Amino acid sequence: MSKLFFKGRIETRKNHVKSGYNVNRYIKAGSADAPITVTVACEARKTEIEAITQEQAIIANIVVDATREENTVELDTLLNRPTTATAEKTPSRNEPCLCGSGQKYKKCCA
């Protein structure tokens, strides 16, 4: 049953809708509300990360700790977002063929 046909108390429905995975989608990682945490080993690497975050307008907490392993996973995921894949449109049966023969697609290359 969809939420449009809910016949119970509204307060109960709102509590149900608020629970689940990633309910605060309006809060983006790397913003002031949710800064990312990056751990680096030296000050030189820290300046590199600061330059990258300023260029990309990302807010990050950079921790310099030589005893811990470098952790830039959150920064890498923000910088390497996947792009949308678009497929090339195939012609319909009655459109001219793509090979340039002048025939309809259904009689030439289909």
C-alpha positions in Angstrom: 0.0 0.0 0.0 1.5 3.4 -1.0 1.8 6.3 1.3 -0.8 8.2 -0.6 -3.5 5.8 0.6 -2.4 5.7 4.2 -5.4 5.9 6.5 -3.8 5.9 9.9 -2.5 8.6 12.1 -0.3 11.1 10.3 2.3 11.2 13.2 2.9 7.5 12.7 3.4 7.8 9.0 5.9 10.7 9.4 8.0 8.7 11.8 8.0 5.7 9.5 9.1 7.9 6.5 12.0 9.4 8.5 13.7 6.1 9.2 15.9 4.3 6.8 19.1 4.7 4.8 20.4 8.2 4.0 17.3 10.1 5.2 19.2 13.4 5.2 19.8 13.6 1.5 19.9 17.4 1.6 23.2 17.2 3.6 26.0 16.6 1.1 29.4 15.2 2.1 32.1 17.8 2.1 29.7 20.7 3.1 29.8 22.7 6.3 27.1 20.4 7.8 29.1 17.2 7.0 32.8 17.8 6.5 34.9 14.9 5.3 37.9 13.6 7.4 41.2 13.0 5.7 44.3 11.6 7.4 47.7 12.2 6.0 51.3 11.5 7.1 53.2 14.7 6.5 52.7 18.5 6.3 53.6 18.6 2.6 50.7 16.2 1.7 48.4 18.3 3.9 49.1 21.4 1.8 48.4 19.4 -1.4 45.0 18.2 0.0 44.2 21.8 1.2 44.8 23.1 -2.3 42.6 20.4 -3.9 39.8 21.0 -1.4 39.9 24.8 -1.9 39.8 24.3 -5.7 36.8 22.0 -5.5 35.0 23.9 -2.7 35.1 20.9 -0.3 35.2 21.4 3.4 37.5 18.8 5.0 39.1 18.1 8.4 42.7 17.2 7.6 44.6 15.3 10.4 48.4 14.9 10.2 49.5 11.7 11.9 52.7 9.9 10.9 51.7 6.8 12.9 48.5 6.1 11.1 48.0 5.1 7.4 47.0 7.7 4.9 43.2 7.7 4.4 41.8 9.8 1.5 38.9 7.6 0.6 36.2 10.2 1.2 38.0 12.8 -0.8 38.6 10.4 -3.7 34.9 9.5 -3.8 33.9 13.1 -4.0 36.5 13.9 -6.7 35.8 10.8 -8.8 32.0 10.8 -9.1 30.6 8.4 -11.7 29.2 10.0 -14.9 26.0 9.1 -16.5 26.3 6.7 -19.3 24.3 7.5 -22.4 23.5 5.0 -25.2 23.5 6.0 -28.8 20.0 6.1 -30.2 19.2 3.4 -32.7 17.0 4.4 -35.6 13.4 3.2 -35.9 12.4 0.9 -38.7 11.2 3.6 -41.1 14.0 6.2 -40.7 16.7 6.4 -43.3 19.6 4.0 -42.7 22.8 5.3 -40.9 25.1 3.8 -43.6 24.0 6.4 -46.1 22.4 4.0 -48.7 19.2 6.0 -48.9 17.0 3.0 -48.0 14.9 2.6 -44.9 16.7 1.0 -42.0 14.3 -2.0 -42.0 15.4 -2.9 -45.6 19.1 -2.1 -45.3 20.9 -2.9 -42.0 18.2 -4.1 -39.7 
